[in-house]
Amino acid sequence: MEFNVKKLASDAGVFFSRAMQFTEEKLGQAEKTELDAHFENLLARADCTKNWTEKILRQTEVLLQPNPSARVEEFLYEKLDRKVPSRVTNGELLAQYMTEAANDFGPGTPYGKTLIKVGETQRRLGAAEREFIRSASISFLTPLRNFLEGDWRTISKERRILQNRRLDLDACKARLKKAKAAEAKAAAEHELRLTQTEFDRQAEVTRLLLEGISSTHVNHLRCLHEFVESQTNYYAQCYQFMLDLQKQLGSSKGEIFSGTFVGNAESASPAAATSPPVAAATLPAVPTIPVVPTIVGVPNSMAEGVLNPNEVKPPASGTRRARVLYDYEAADSTELALLADEMITVYSLPGMDPDWLIGERGNQKGKVPVTYLELLS
């Protein structure tokens, strides 16, 4: 018990000495040991890294999960070291509603068939979103959290210890200046040497940790590349899903509008088929929806006469080389099938949809989507 009392008194004395030194420094009544410029730059860089990492982490969490209640729930599960329950994405929920509506309206009706097709696409979009969130959380969010909860806490702890060592050093310097007797000066000088040694050792430890911020930047750069790759794959999947859906709906649009509505009108009133022309004059005219066949990415003017790649002449200037990013399966004879990483020549024609280009590979020509290409200089 006597040892504990002495230690408590010693700790209280050290705390009081540091508090006095800190207060006098703030009041301009005591000298302060300044760190070198390189050390100060390391401290500023570390603080900047911590602040921006926190902001990027929080905003990425908002991007991946816009619902604040869901984010709080995930945070609590993480702190309790429990697995976060699987949550249905908005796309998957919409797909479920569309499928149930199609069953109620009749899966064989035009509206029901379309609801099923769109619902299936929404389900695939929701699954892709779920995979993107999982991948981004592992490859990007987790490393950022590990830095803030691991490395940064260690750096903060060592910085606090260095601050205490500096206060002890400056307090010893102040006591040495105030010492009058030779014995008091000798004791103050001995204490100063000890505190100087402890300060230098702690400064070196802190410096090494701060210099490790460069490695943190390298690690976060690699994680950022992985995040961009995940996001690119996600949006490419979504684009492909919507293209497929658009083609499905486009192929059945003519049947829906020309066959379904007209057919229903004729079958609903068989007498109308045998009625004299006067009956048509006495009823209000039903407006019809014009159906213009279109090719994805090609203006109507080009779609009316189907584009023949062999008739396309490359411009005298303006052709570019491009690298294919993903495999692409041609939808019809006007398009050019692509293989990932191959090189092709591309150019644009007047009036073309800006999302498409004409691609050439040897003697083969056809339309290619811009999003599947990396244009080279």
Stockholm file with secondary structure:
# STOCKHOLM 1.0

chainA/1-377         MEFNVKKLASDAGVFFSRAMQFTEEKLGQAEKTELDAHFENLLARADCTKNWTEKILRQTEVLLQPNPSARVEEFLYEKLDRKVPSRVTNGELLAQYMTEAANDFGPGTPYGKTLIKVGETQRRLGAAEREFIRSASISFLTPLRNFLEGDWRTISKERRILQNRRLDLDACKARLKKAKAAEAKAAAEHELRLTQTEFDRQAEVTRLLLEGISSTHVNHLRCLHEFVESQTNYYAQCYQFMLDLQKQLGSSKGEIFSGTFVGNAESASPAAATSPPVAAATLPAVPTIPVVPTIVGVPNSMAEGVLNPNEVKPPASGTRRARVLYDYEAADSTELALLADEMITVYSLPGMDPDWLIGERGNQKGKVPVTYLELLS
#=GR chainA/1-377 SS CHHHHHHHHHHHHHHHHHHHHHHHHHTTCSCCCCCCHHHHHHHHHHHHHHHHHHHHHHHHHHHHCCCHHHHHHHHHHHHTTCCCCCCCCHHHHHHHHHHHHHHHHCTTSHHHHHHHHHHHHHHHHHHHHHHHHHHHIIIIIHHHHHIIIIIHHHHHHHHHHHHHHHHHHHHHHHHHHHCCSHHHHHHHHHHHHHHHHHHHHHHHHHHHHHHTHHHHHHHHHHHHHHHHHHHHHHHHHHHHHHHHHHHHHHHHHHIIIIIIHHHHHHHHCHHHHHSCHHHHHHSCCCCCCCCCCCBTTBCHHHHHSCCCGGGCCCCSSCCEEEEECSCBCCSSTTBCCBCTTCEEEEECCTTCCTTEEEEEETTEEEEEEGGGEEECC
#=GC SS_cons         CHHHHHHHHHHHHHHHHHHHHHHHHHTTCSCCCCCCHHHHHHHHHHHHHHHHHHHHHHHHHHHHCCCHHHHHHHHHHHHTTCCCCCCCCHHHHHHHHHHHHHHHHCTTSHHHHHHHHHHHHHHHHHHHHHHHHHHHIIIIIHHHHHIIIIIHHHHHHHHHHHHHHHHHHHHHHHHHHHCCSHHHHHHHHHHHHHHHHHHHHHHHHHHHHHHTHHHHHHHHHHHHHHHHHHHHHHHHHHHHHHHHHHHHHHHHHHIIIIIIHHHHHHHHCHHHHHSCHHHHHHSCCCCCCCCCCCBTTBCHHHHHSCCCGGGCCCCSSCCEEEEECSCBCCSSTTBCCBCTTCEEEEECCTTCCTTEEEEEETTEEEEEEGGGEEECC
//
